[in-house]
């Protein structure tokens, strides 16, 4: 194994340690010492890879987002049609999904930092645009297959992603009144209603019976 490969493995270990510590303690309270300990490194060893807490946290956020999108792509690939692909993210409301209990605290921390820090604002923007790209694929596919009317996928994808984000926030932060069933059903109803004007329904076949 080359030095470059070993360095990449070590970086992956550091990012996983950072995500775990950030999820448990919050990115505001997590320290480089905490992450070095979790990664089995000295603070100096950690600094060899990431010079500052800010640099490490931004890399960790991006790593987390990449893993979430990979998992969501897998879910979309299993859905039979374009509308089903837009509704393929029940996993976001599944506590058994590994990135759900780990990920929401990290996402909310990123959002909080983005409100005051331009660097984190750009990272959160990447998260949003990643969702837009993913959802736009399903919308374009629906048009190509003649299942959706011609449409501009960008604003619709933004609305769909906003539905997921809003419902997920309520489900995770106020679970006593927002169950998993509520979240799944709310997303399905909202997105289905949003798409109704664009869905092409099969025309009724003319009867072959002559009067």
Buried (B, 14 or more C-beta within 10 A) or exposed (E): EEEEEEEEEBBEBBBBBBBBBBBEBBBEEBEBEBBBBBBEBEEEEBBEBBEEBEEBBBBBBBBBBEBBBEBBEEBBEEBEEBBEBBBBBBBBBBEEBEBBEBBBBBBBBBBBBBEEBEEBBEBBEEBBEBBBEBBBBBBBBBBEEEBBEEBEBEEBBBBBBEBBBEBBBBBBEEEEEBEEEBBBEBBBEBBEEBBEEBEEEEEEEEEEEEE
